């Protein structure tokens, strides 16, 4: 035997009916705190600092990555040439 009950209510009404706490004030205060922290963090970051975070080592890091790429590319070419 199956039966189904459909109840139309808002989330707030359902929360109150089930006796769950209203978390809107807590959520609002947490979002305000998060927004303040994000604003402080963004104000502290200038473009140079962002680039340092994204590309550790600066130009040297890019050069190392390029050398690694070319060494792998060369090794693959040598292996393919040896197979033929």
C-alpha angles and dihedrals in degrees: 000000000000129000133177133205121196117200122188113207141126121260089253091054092048091049092051093046092051092045095243119153123258105247098180095102092049092046092049093051093046092050091049091051091047091050092051092050092048092050091051092048093048092048090053094054119082122182093262092055091047091053090049089055094046096043110031111197093025114223092355090061092053091048091051091049090050092049090050091050094050093045091052091045091051092048091052092050091050092050092050091048091051092052093057 
